[in-house]
Amino acid sequence: MTVSETTAVRHYPDLGAWVVADKETARAALGDPALSSRTAENGFYLPEAVRAECDELFDVISRWFVLRDGEDHLAARRAVQPLVSPGKIRRLRGEVDAIVEEVLDELPGSGVVDAVTRLTEQISARTLARLLGLSGTGADEMHRWARSLAAFLAASYRKDHALAAQRTLREMRARFENGTGGEGTIWNQVEGSPQDRLATCSMILFGGLETTTSLMTTALWYVLENRLTDRVTGPAGTAAAESVVERVLELHPPLGHVARSAAADIELAGCPVSRGDLVLVSLTGHDPFAPTPPPTTPPPHTPDAPRPDHLAFGHGMHYCTGAALARLEAVSLLDAFARRHPHARTAAATWGTNRTYRGFAHLEVDLTPGGSE
């Protein structure tokens, strides 16, 4: 770190970035027009020959509205918003419930299973496949696509990541164009050229697949560790599950930070940030890069606490368009799992090591009825 730091803003030379750690400073930073979302334009450090080889990749990602600012962002977002609005997502509740039940049907009646690979990855993939228009695409393939795009954006200077991400986009486009989408899907409803539609669908896949998996997994762990299955299935019902999800979003948001680029010389909490500097804005309410061990148990649940004022889905014009869907999937899973497996217990849990995409690498759950208390 440098001497130019506060408890709210710190500079990490090894990251080559400022980190906004404090929640209120982060909230202000997310609304500051001097901090630009056009980070990808400055992040493509590939040689010109490689860029020419990956022209399709750069063309598609340049259309992602999450990497735009101001009216340019808002105009592109308005075209998509009706397709993922809270009202439309609520109308999908029956389909999401059916997907959750289908995945639960595939679990054994007893024994230990990995809730990540057998449950939450499956639910998030099948739900997004239905929404986007990728019916018949397996969960493993969809997660491979999402991770390929994430790897490129995390290290866009690497030719191997760029080529892999471009192959992903080509595979996705071929799958869409083979007519697996069906009516009412984003691929068939979003406006624009095929490249615009591919940009929207790939952006939603990148932004929503892994993060929703993480939210569901952490919420399930929270319920099991706090012995909340009776509460989730009791008179409070959906409201209890919603309370759990909001508490988990506050404690363990699946995305640790978002990146911004300083469009001008500015000050953040008294720290001088130069034009072009990379700024990582925490969504956790604290410094996501602080050397703190992951928790072994969650804090006790406080059911009557007011809804937390967290930043898990961002703030301002870039507030996550998929927030309603992520919440719906998590609530649906908690309700259905608690009814089917009221005596389930955590057998083992392994946190992932990624500081950006946060959550469990594995969550082993014992489904054996009457298992150890």
Buried (B, 14 or more C-beta within 10 A) or exposed (E): EEEBBEEBBBBBEEEEBBBBBBBEBBBBBBEBEBBBBBBBEEBBEBEEEBBEBBEBBBEBBBBBBBBBBEEEBEEBBEBBEEBBEEEBBEEBEEBBBEBBEEBBEEBEEBEBBBBBBBBBBBBBBBBBBBBBBBBEBEBEBBBEBBBBBBBBBBEBEBBEBBBBBBEBBBBBBEBBEEEBBEEEBBBBBBEBEEBBBBBBBBBBBBBBBBBBBBBBBBBBBBBBBBEBBEBBBEEEEEEBBBBBBBBBBBBBBBBBBBBBBBBEEBEBBEBEBEEEBBBBBBBBBEBBBEEEEEEEEBEEBEEEEEEBEBBBBBBEBBEBBBBBBBBBBBBBBBBBBBEBBEEBBBBEBEBBEBBBBBBBEBBBBBBBEEBEE
